[in-house]
Amino acid sequence: MLKFIKHNMETIMGIEIFPIISFLIFFIFFCVLFIWVARMQKAEVNMLSALPLEDGDKENETSTNL
């Protein structure tokens, strides 16, 4: 089955640029993500790490006030 797909891909002009473009998008995205996380302040990291452990009291208070 792969030979049918490979034959179709070989007939398209300029198809060899698409894997390069997709790799560059993938690589640049994760480089930017790494830089963003590396530059985060320690207080912000601590706040984000505590989010799953919060009780959600603020959500309960707003829903009971309705």
N, C-alpha and C positions, 0 to 999 in steps of 0.2 A: 504494500500500500504506500510506503514511503517513496517509492520510485515514481509514482504518479504525481505526488506533491512536488518532488524534486524537479521533475520535468517541467511542471508549470512554473515553478519559481525561476528556472533558468531562462525562460522565454521573456521574462519581464525585464525591461531595461532599467538600470539603476537600482535594482533590488538590494545590492550588496551594501548600500549605505544605511539601511534600516536597522540591522543589528548594531552597528556602531552608534547610531543615534540613541537607540534604546539603552545601550550600556552607558553612554554618557549621561543620560537623564537619571538612570539608576545611581550611578556613582556620584554625581553632583548633589542629588537629593540627600544621600546619606552623609556626604561631607558637610553639607550645610546643617543637617540635623546634629551631627557630632559637634560642630563649632557652637551651635546654639546651646546644647546641653553643657558643654565645657565652660561656657561663659556665664551660666546661671549663678545667681547669688546663693550662698549657703542657706539663707533664710527661706528662699523660695523653694529650694529642694526639700527642706524639712517640712514646709507647709504641704507640698504636693505628696510627700511620702506619708503624711498623716491623714490624707483624705479618705482612704479606704477604712480607716479605723474610727472615724467619727460616727457618733450615734445618729445623727440626722435630726437633732432636736429642733433645729430651725424649720425643717420641713414639716414636722409634726405640729409645731405651734401655728404655722400659717394655715395648715389644712383644718385645724380645729377652730380657728377664728372665723372661718367662712360660715 
